[in-house]
Amino acid sequence: MSSNKNALIRYKTLDKCLKNKYKKYTLEDLIDECSEALFEYEGKESFVSKRTVQLDLQNMRSEKFGYEAPIEVYERRYYRYSDPEYSIHQISVNENDLKAMNNAIQILKQFKDFSMFKEMNGVIQKLEDSIHSTKQKSIIHLDKNEQLKGLEYIDVLYESILNKKVLKICYKSFKAREENILTVHPQLLKEYNNRWFLICWHKKAIYNLALDRMITIETDSQTEYIDKDFDADRYFGDVIGATVSETQRGQNVIFKVTPQHAPYVKTKPFHHSQVILEEDESGTVFKICVQLNFELERMILGMGEFLTVLGPRKLKHRIANSIRIANSNYQQQKSNNENL
């Protein structure tokens, strides 16, 4: 049994003894009670030292664990709570604690319609009732869209990751002509830009499957689950978004932002690797080290005329070509309108 669990058992036992109004407990009695409690849980002799119990009492008295228990020694021998109604399981909270809990509840309530949080509704209601939560309007708004296609699969995918289950997913990517049945070992659910993805092991590689391209999901109980001990921070460390290339390394992407919009990029970096290379009256030059993917291009194009890619050359040409095509589309539209 872990030392933390042992300590919890001792605290619970001491709490029961100290609030007992009908029995007097000496330090030796408390030691015996803790030893017996551990024996019941472990099924073997567990001797608790005098120093351990003294330290437990000291911790319960202090603010260390938030108890501040009113433990007193009376008749210079016996231990009890000076407040007979006190228990470490009935710790009061102050007004600031209530405000903090109330704010947390308001945030949780924003997920009430989200399928994977439906079971939280009862818990949230209990929290509201127990702390007398005020019915204030929400002052924090999270960007969410419960109508996104594929959200109905989050529950089963979450459970499959939690319980290490293999899945057979009928999947059709945007580029595929027909759907495919993929046997996958789910590792992680990832959200990016209001879209959800399943990161999974398939055959000999990590796959990224968009939930809105999934058609059906079935559990494969015949295949043994492969746990890749997936490190999300490391896997997505040099990308923007959710698209990761197993063969591509991060590249230095250098871009210049106009003076009016540079503060936005400074305060909300494109990537954690972002640094400023130079700055003058014409704008600010930034550098990030990332893989070249679709999400990076979409973010750059979203800045429009306020951002200019300086390198690498491949990305610069790709962005310039996208802008030329966009301009051609507008010119074509203008020409069509003039002919009407």
C-alpha positions in Angstrom: 0.0 0.0 0.0 1.4 3.5 -0.9 2.5 5.8 1.9 -0.1 8.4 0.8 -2.9 5.9 1.2 -1.5 4.8 4.6 -1.5 8.4 5.8 -5.1 8.9 4.6 -6.2 5.8 6.6 -4.4 7.1 9.7 -6.0 10.6 9.4 -9.4 9.1 9.0 -8.9 6.9 12.0 -7.5 9.7 14.2 -10.5 11.9 13.1 -12.9 9.2 14.3 -11.2 8.9 17.6 -10.8 12.6 18.3 -14.5 13.3 17.7 -15.6 10.4 19.9 -17.3 12.0 22.9 -17.6 8.8 24.9 -14.1 7.5 25.1 -10.8 8.9 26.2 -7.8 8.3 23.9 -4.2 8.5 25.0 -1.4 8.7 22.5 -0.8 4.9 22.9 -4.5 4.3 22.2 -4.3 6.4 19.0 -1.3 4.4 17.9 -3.1 1.1 18.5 -6.2 2.3 16.6 -4.1 3.3 13.6 -2.3 0.0 13.6 -5.5 -1.9 13.7 -7.0 0.2 10.9 -4.1 -0.5 8.7 -4.3 -4.2 9.5 -7.9 -4.2 8.4 -7.0 -2.6 5.1 -3.8 -4.5 4.4 -4.5 -7.9 6.0 -1.2 -8.0 7.7 0.4 -6.6 10.8 1.2 -2.9 10.4 2.9 -1.2 13.4 2.6 2.5 13.5 5.4 4.3 15.4 4.8 7.0 18.1 6.6 9.6 16.0 4.4 8.9 13.0 1.2 9.5 15.0 2.6 12.6 16.6 3.5 13.9 13.2 0.0 13.1 11.9 -1.5 15.1 14.7 0.8 18.0 14.0 -0.1 17.9 10.3 -3.8 17.9 11.2 -3.4 20.9 13.4 -1.5 22.9 10.8 -2.6 24.6 7.6 -0.5 22.1 5.6 -3.5 20.1 4.4 -6.1 22.7 5.1 -7.4 21.0 8.2 -6.4 23.3 11.1 -7.9 20.7 13.4 -8.6 22.0 17.0 -6.8 19.1 18.7 -6.2 19.5 22.4 -4.6 17.5 25.1 -6.7 17.5 28.3 -5.8 16.1 31.7 -2.3 16.2 30.3 -2.9 12.8 28.8 -6.0 12.5 26.5 -6.6 13.8 23.0 -9.8 15.2 21.5 -11.2 18.0 19.4 -11.9 21.1 21.5 -14.9 21.6 19.1 -17.1 18.5 19.5 -18.7 19.2 16.1 -15.5 19.3 14.2 -14.4 16.7 11.6 -11.7 16.9 8.9 -14.4 15.7 6.5 -16.5 18.8 7.2 -14.0 21.5 6.5 -15.7 24.9 6.1 -14.8 27.2 3.2 -14.5 30.9 3.3 -16.2 33.5 1.1 -13.3 33.6 -1.4 -13.4 29.8 -1.7 -17.1 29.9 -2.4 -16.6 32.6 -5.1 -13.8 30.5 -6.7 -16.0 27.4 -6.7 -19.0 29.3 -8.1 -16.8 30.7 -11.0 -15.6 27.2 -11.7 -19.2 25.9 -11.8 -20.2 28.7 -14.3 -17.4 27.5 -16.6 -18.4 23.8 -16.3 -22.0 24.6 -17.1 -20.9 25.8 -20.5 -20.2 22.1 -21.3 -23.6 20.9 -20.2 -24.7 20.0 -23.8 -21.4 18.5 -24.8 -22.0 14.7 -25.0 -18.9 13.7 -23.0 -19.9 16.0 -20.1 -23.5 15.0 -19.9 -22.8 12.8 -16.9 -21.4 15.9 -15.1 -24.8 17.6 -15.0 -25.8 15.9 -11.8 -22.4 16.6 -10.2 -22.6 20.3 -11.2 -26.1 20.5 -9.7 -24.9 19.0 -6.5 -22.0 21.5 -6.3 -24.4 24.4 -6.9 -26.7 23.1 -4.1 -23.9 22.5 -1.7 -22.3 25.9 -2.0 -25.5 27.8 -2.6 -24.2 28.8 -6.0 -25.6 32.1 -7.3 -27.5 32.1 -10.6 -25.2 34.7 -12.1 -24.8 35.1 -15.8 -21.6 33.6 -17.3 -18.7 36.0 -17.4 -16.4 33.6 -19.3 -17.4 32.4 -22.7 -15.6 29.4 -24.3 -15.6 28.9 -28.0 -17.5 25.7 -28.8 -19.9 24.2 -31.3 -22.0 21.3 -30.2 -23.3 20.8 -33.7 -20.0 19.7 -35.2 -20.2 16.4 -37.1 -18.5 13.5 -35.3 -18.9 14.8 -31.7 -21.2 11.8 -31.1 -18.1 9.6 -31.3 -16.2 11.3 -28.5 -17.7 9.2 -25.7 -16.8 5.8 -27.3 -13.3 7.1 -28.3 -12.7 8.4 -24.9 -13.7 5.2 -23.3 -11.6 3.2 -25.7 -8.5 5.2 -24.8 -9.2 5.0 -21.1 -9.9 1.2 -21.2 -7.3 0.4 -23.9 -9.6 -1.0 -26.5 -8.9 -1.6 -30.2 -11.4 -0.1 -32.6 -12.5 -0.8 -36.2 -13.4 2.6 -37.8 -15.1 3.0 -41.1 -13.4 6.1 -42.4 -13.5 8.3 -45.5 -11.0 11.1 -45.9 -11.8 14.1 -48.0 -9.4 12.9 -50.7 -10.6 9.2 -50.7 -13.2 8.0 -53.2 -14.3 5.2 -51.0 -14.4 4.5 -47.2 -11.9 2.2 -45.6 -12.1 0.0 -42.5 -9.2 0.8 -40.2 -8.1 -1.2 -37.2 -6.7 1.3 -34.8 -5.3 1.6 -31.3 -6.6 4.9 -29.9 -4.0 7.0 -28.0 -5.3 10.6 -27.7 -8.2 12.9 -28.5 -7.1 16.3 -29.7 -9.1 19.5 -30.4 -7.8 22.2 -32.7 -9.7 25.1 -34.1 -13.0 23.7 -33.1 -12.4 20.4 -34.8 -11.7 17.0 -33.1 -9.1 14.4 -34.1 -8.3 10.9 -32.9 -4.5 10.2 -32.7 -4.1 6.4 -33.0 -1.7 3.6 -33.9 -2.5 1.9 -37.2 -0.3 -0.9 -38.6 3.2 0.7 -38.1 2.5 4.4 -37.8 0.7 7.1 -35.9 -2.5 8.2 -37.7 -4.5 11.4 -37.3 -8.2 10.8 -38.0 -10.8 13.6 -38.1 -14.0 12.7 -36.2 -16.1 14.3 -38.9 -14.8 11.8 -41.4 -15.8 8.7 -39.3 -18.8 6.8 -40.5 -19.1 3.9 -38.0 -17.1 2.7 -35.0 -17.0 -0.9 -33.6 -14.9 -2.5 -30.8 -12.4 -5.1 -31.9 -12.2 -7.5 -28.9 -10.0 -10.0 -30.8 -7.0 -7.8 -31.3 -4.6 -7.0 -28.5 -4.3 -3.3 -27.7 -0.9 -1.6 -28.4 -0.1 1.1 -25.9 2.4 3.5 -27.4 2.8 5.5 -24.2 2.0 8.5 -26.3 3.6 11.9 -25.4 1.3 14.6 -26.9 3.6 17.5 -26.0 6.5 15.9 -27.7 4.5 14.6 -30.8 2.9 18.1 -31.4 6.0 20.0 -30.3 7.0 21.4 -33.7 3.7 21.7 -35.4 0.8 24.2 -35.6 -2.5 22.4 -35.5 -3.0 18.7 -35.6 -1.3 17.5 -38.9 2.1 15.9 -38.1 4.5 14.4 -40.7 6.6 11.5 -39.5 9.3 12.3 -42.1 9.4 16.1 -41.9 11.4 18.0 -39.3 10.7 21.5 -38.1 12.0 24.3 -40.3 12.7 27.9 -39.6 9.8 30.0 -40.9 10.6 33.7 -41.0 7.9 36.3 -41.6 7.3 40.0 -41.3 4.3 41.6 -39.7 3.2 45.2 -40.2 3.6 47.6 -37.2 -0.1 47.8 -36.6 -0.5 44.0 -36.2 2.8 43.0 -34.7 1.5 43.5 -31.2 -1.2 40.8 -31.7 1.5 38.3 -32.9 3.7 39.3 -29.9 1.0 38.7 -27.3 -0.4 35.6 -29.0 2.6 33.8 -30.5 1.9 31.5 -33.5 4.1 28.8 -31.8 6.0 28.4 -28.6 9.3 28.6 -30.5 8.5 32.2 -31.7 11.2 34.8 -31.4 11.7 38.3 -32.7 14.6 38.7 -35.1 14.4 42.4 -35.8 12.0 45.3 -35.5 11.8 48.8 -37.0 9.3 51.3 -38.3 8.4 49.0 -41.3 7.4 46.1 -39.1 8.6 43.2 -37.0 10.4 40.1 -38.2 9.5 36.8 -36.4 10.9 33.3 -36.5 9.2 30.0 -35.6 10.5 26.5 -36.0 7.7 24.3 -37.3 6.7 21.7 -39.9 5.2 23.1 -43.0 1.6 21.9 -43.0 -1.9 23.0 -44.0 -2.7 24.6 -40.6 0.4 26.8 -40.9 -0.5 28.0 -44.3 -4.1 28.7 -43.3 -2.9 30.8 -40.3 -0.6 32.8 -42.5 -3.2 33.4 -45.1 -5.6 34.5 -42.4 -3.3 37.4 -41.7 -3.8 38.6 -45.3 -1.8 41.6 -46.4 -0.5 42.2 -42.8 2.0 39.3 -43.0 4.7 38.5 -45.5 6.6 35.2 -45.5 10.4 35.7 -46.0 11.4 32.1 -45.9 11.7 29.2 -46.5 11.4 29.7 -50.3 9.0 26.7 -50.7 6.5 28.2 -48.2 6.9 31.7 -49.6 6.1 30.5 -53.2 3.1 28.4 -51.9 1.6 31.4 -50.1 2.2 33.7 -53.0 0.5 31.2 -55.3 -2.5 30.9 -53.1 -2.8 34.7 -53.0 -2.6 34.9 -56.8 -5.3 32.3 -57.2 -7.5 34.1 -54.7 -7.0 37.4 -56.5 -7.8 35.7 -59.8 -11.1 34.4 -58.4 -12.0 37.9 -57.3 -11.1 39.3 -60.7 -13.2 36.7 -62.4 -16.1 37.5 -60.1 -15.7 41.2 -60.9 -15.7 40.5 -64.6 -18.8 38.4 -64.4 -20.6 41.1 -62.4 -19.7 43.7 -65.1 -21.1 41.5 -67.8 -24.5 41.1 -66.1 
